[in-house]
Amino acid sequence: MSTRAQDLLELLRLDQGGGGALVQHLLRELAMNIIALGVADARGGC
């Protein structure tokens, strides 16, 4: 499992335990990063 996937799972676990606004912010940032990587890959590295 990739480090990003492990980070995402850990943040999701923290959020379920009532992690608060910081954990939710980190989840959004990580999701945007993963999406951006996927878009760049689909466009050939743009």
N, C-alpha and C positions, 0 to 999 in steps of 0.2 A: 504494500500500500504506500502511496506517495506521501511525502511530508505534508503537502497541502491537504490531502484527504484526511490524514490523521488530525491536522489542526482543525479542519472543519468539523469532524466528529467530536473532538474535545469541546469546541465552542458550542455545538448543539447540546452536548451533555450539560455544560455549564448553564446554558440558557434554560433548559428544562428545570434546573434546580433553582431558578430565580436569579440568574446572573445579573440582571439589570440592564441599564442603558448602554454601558460600556461593552458588554458582551454582544448586544444586538448591533451596535455600531461596528464592532470587529467582524461579525458575521456578514454584514452588508459589504464591508470593504473586501473581505475575502471572496465573496460571491462575485463582486465586480471584477476582481483580479482574475478569477477563473474564467469568467465570461470573456474578458478582454483577450486572454490567451487563446481561447477557442476561436474567437473572431479572427485574430491575427493568423492562426494556423489555417483556417478555412480560406483566408485571402492570400495564402502563400507567404506569410511572414510580414505583412504590411503593418 
